[in-house]
């Protein structure tokens, strides 16, 4: 039959040319059809609308993939909700912990401020009590009244000074019945309780509390009075009481404490800054360094008029104010002595403590929770990694198996469900590999069995190629493909007529050409089979030579793949060591010498060296393994059917 003419000329409308590599096709009756070096194929030209639709769909798919990327992996499906919940709980925990600490600090601050106000109010009462005790001690000491009447300053000092020293009072003055100063003592050294005589321009007789005593006034609390008086040495809290004799009033005793000392002692007890005001809200003295500040800064300490009115009425008022570049909470109240309001006061605590402590606490809590989050996430990521690591490994193995690599194994050996699944998968893959190889072996052995001189040739080439690849250091996946390529390398001979294939004598040039077509026929047969590229190369190029004298493509040097180089050595060695009708088989040593004589020009020297290294092991296997000897097709004696 005449060979079919390949389709050529101009393409039909809407079709594009795509060149393939097939050189021939095979008819259903087994006869080959020569078609040259390549076969022209045609495909449908896509329309502009379909191209735009495809582009839009592709863009949408990319967007969806980007948005869904974290949830495409089981690791992130576990970690992200876990991390989100951890962060939410950490934020809520940090807020609640910080709020609890801040509320506690605020409550402590408010209690401390209230306690400071109470301490200051009690301090002035205690100070008045100390004054009264000293006033009574002086007034009722024998000899004091007579010394006052006589104006005996020396005698009076000898009587009064021990009392003042014992009470550690700051100021003591004794006046006669007309209000003239008889003696006046001032504490000059608090540590040694040393007193000095006072000689200033003050006129105690003009003071309202002295006048009341001199006039013999009294109230529901008695005949003693207290008042804050401005003296030449500053504001002083005075308590006055009469010196009484049988004949009447002999004089007045004054016991006083400067407001500067009072606020300093109050601050030491109240642990807050104390300020004393007059009834207009102007500060008289304060533990704030008002003397070291500008007038504007000192003016900022004044009490607002509304707070002055409320404080005089007895209300306790709290105010937040910025003083001297710091935030303060001020608590206002009134100073009461013997039932009378003698002045106003405020106690102040800096709110910077709360903010600083709150900020510090917030930082510490956030740091603590941050470390906790990091630990939780770290442990979670580690556990997730440990959990998903075998799953991802199994997924990678499954993908490789799906691509046709049946040599890979997951290698997961654990006692849990994942380990059981991986073991089952590996066993299934191994079974598929065995079945796959067994099927290919059976097919190629059946093809080889057509010729009694080539029985087992394909199996031997596959096994020998695998040994050579292992000797050259190729990985297991490539070794498996070498084995399959060896099994299938002569499958194209199925398309060669028996008259040519089994011819016992020397082939004519035309018959040689027909035989040399078997790699191309093999590729045509295998084109419908999804085989790895390395297997295809083995089948197509196992007769290629380094000098370009091989067939069917005449490749040279680097164009010849490592699969083809291994195939050439394995195929040649088995061919020359196998019996042929026109010659006897060579011995292994002779065959290796022949290969060495061909290296460099036809064969790869590295592969020839590898063959020399494995030849003894290979020949031992060839003797022991029946599969390497092939099998013979049975002779079927079928009865004749008479029609």
Secondary structure, DSSP 8 states (H G I E B T S, - for coil): --------SS--TTEEEEE----EEE-TTS-EEE--S--EEEEE---HHHHHHHHHHHHHHHHHHHHTGGGGSHHHHHHHHHHHHHHHHHHHHHHHHHHHHHHHHHHHHHHHHHHHHHHHHHHHHHHHHHHHHHHHHHHTSTTHHHHHHHT-HHHHHHHHHHHHHHHT-SEEEEEETTS-EEEEEEEEETTTTEEEE---S--GGGSHHHHHHHTT--BTTBS-EEEEEEETTEEEEEEEEEEEETTEEEEEEEEEEEHHHHHHHHHHHHSSEEEEE-TTS-EEEESS-GGGS-HHHHHTTS--HHHHHHHHTT--EEEEEEETTEEEEEEEEEEEETTEEEEEEEEEEETHHHHHHHHHHHHHHHHHHHHHHHHHHHHHHHHHHHHHHHHHHHHHHHHHHHTT-TT-------SSHHHHHHHHHHHHHHHHHHHHHHHHHHHHHHHHTTSTTSTTHHHHHHHHHHHHHHHTT--HHHHHHHHHHHHHTTGGGGGS-HHHHT-SS---HHHHHHHTTHHHHHHHHHTTS---HHHHHHHHHTT--TBS--SSS--BGGGS-HHHHHHHHHHHHHHHTS-BTTB----HHHHHHHHHHHBTTTB-HHHHHHHHHHHHHHHHHHHH-GGGG--------------
